[in-house]
Amino acid sequence: MKAKTGDWLVMKGLTIDRPEHRGLITEVHSDDGSPPYVVHWLDSGRITTVFPGPDAIVVTAAEQQTADARANRRLNTLRSAKARDQS
C-alpha cells in the first residue's frame, strides 16, 4: 500500500453494524509512501496514526472527487424522482 498526503484511507465495513470508515491522510512519514499514515477521520474528527490492514484501501484525491460527483448525481436523480412522485 502506497499513499501521499491528500489521499484518502478507506477502512471497509466488513459487517452490517460497522460501516465504512474514511479519513484524509494528512502525513506520510516514508519516502516511498508506505505506512504508517496520520489520518484525520471524517466521522469522529479524531487524528490517529494508522498501520492499515487488509480491509483498507487508499483512494487518491482525484478518485474521491469522481466518486463524490457520482454519488451526488445519484442523489439528485433520486430527489428528482421523489419530487415527481409527490406531485
N, C-alpha and C positions, 0 to 999 in steps of 0.2 A: 504494500500500500504506500502510495506516494501522494503528498499534498503540498500546497503552498498557502500562504496567508491569503485569506479571502475565499478559499474553498469552503465547502460545507461538509460536515461529518454527519452521516445519517446512520443511526442505530435502528435496524429494522425491528419492529414489534413482532415477536415470534408467537405471541398468544393474543387472544381477544382482549384481555384485560391490560395488556401492555402495548400501548400504541407506539408508532414510530417516534423516535426521539431525534431532533435535528438541532445542530448547533453550528455557529460560524467559527471557523478555525482562525484564531487571532495571532497565534505564534507557532512557528515550526522551528525547532532547535537544531535540526540536522541539515547539512548542505544538500543531501540527496532527497529530502522530502519525506524521510521515513519517520515513524512515531518516536517519541510521544508528541502530541499536539496539545496546545492550550485552546480550549473550546469554550465559547460563550453560548450556553444553551438557551434556545428560544422559549421553551415552556416554563422554565424556572428562573431564568435570568442569572443563574449561577455560572461561575467561570471555574473550570476544572482542567487538570492535566489528565490526558487520556492516552492509554495504550489500547487502541481499538482491537476488538476481537473479530471473529469470523462473521458476526452478524452486522458488521459495519461496512459502509461504502463511503468513498469520497466523491463528492459531486462538485464539479467546477462551478464558478460563479455564472458562467455563460449557460451551462446546463440547467442550473437552478432557475435562471431568468426564463429560459424556454419552458420549463415545467410550470412555473408560476403563471406565465402567459396562457398556457394551455388550460390550466385549472380555472383561470379567470374567464376564459371563453366558455368553458363548460358551465360554469356557474351562471354566467349571463344568459346562456341558452336555456337553462332550467328556469331562471327567473322570468324570462320572456314567455315560456310555455305556461308557467303557473299564472301569470297575469292574463294570458289569453283564455285559460280555463276558467278564471274567476269572472271574466266579463261576459 
